[in-house]
């Protein structure tokens, strides 16, 4: 496996790979998001308790899950950057952080809109909501640290350490609804038992999950391509890529 | 893996494990404060080293609305109901608009001041909902819940108010 991964320590090889995969990811994102959203928001049956208000689940749950998924990916990249000191892993941190932060913001925002009509409040300082807010602060902290140093490799190292330390927040977010009593309800699908959602509502949710996963990946890949080019501007391969891009214009 | 990488890996592992243990202990120590609300059982089964709720305390209490306990005042927005979890009942007094999900058997969280040992004068009542989602037909079949569209006039017939 290491031999297979090794070429991707080289920015050029990584760029090629990402460039080749990106159109597929983008196309699948559009398809799965469109199917998931339209099915979930328009065709899935209304809930017995919450009526149509529950439909925001099709945005809230996927964005919340991948706000955590993106963070985990960023932390893994941070660990690789610290232990193996691979530059491409360092550069992926600023590519992932803003996308993850946006997912977190979407989860918090849709949660507030859902909370108002159902619970009766926009916000409550319970363990789930607070820990998800901390995740947003962690993302902001990672971004701030990354750009806080004149020497970018120092910044990357600091950001990687924060990203890894922050991983401790992920199980807290997930188990907050079990460990403490909260206003937020327990997990519907991310548990080992059968999902407690009717099948007719589950399918669009799974497709939305796939859509958000691909969306997160696509956005990260787009940002990552830019990061690779930005760091390698003086290299012939990057100039070649940019040169042909200019000609195409 | 060469020795330098191994050393860095060890440091990273120590860092992550150390921080996890520290945060874990902190959360364990603070668990009572992290809980959003007291349950009615917390009023009788007081854990060692913890203080029982006292009259005059501002607090949140969460539990299920006891069936048949909801009493509304016909002229004002005053409402009185009991909540329970596994045994004792706490009476909640509230004046205001209840959330749409409020009904008997529903989990709620009331915030307010304890005016008597078992009576909470609430300033805010929030509804909890569970993690189950299903269409109304399925809920009728599985749980025997009759689905009532909140916008239809039938929705107002059984709470005693006039049509």
Interface residues (C-beta under 8 A of the other chain):
Chain A: X45 X46 X47 X48 X49 X50 X51 X54 X57 X79 X82 X83 X84 X117 X118 X119 X120 X121 X124 X125 X126 X127 X161 X164 X165 X167 X168 X172 X179 X180 X181 X182 X183 X185 X186 X187 X188 X196 X197 X198 X200 X201
Chain B: X5 X8 X9 X12 X15 X16 X19 X20 X23 X27 X31 X34 X35 X36 X37 X39 X62 X98 X99 X100 X101 X109 X124 X125 X126 X127 X128 X129 X130 X131 X132 X133 X134 X135 X136 X138 X139 X140 X145 X147 X149 X150
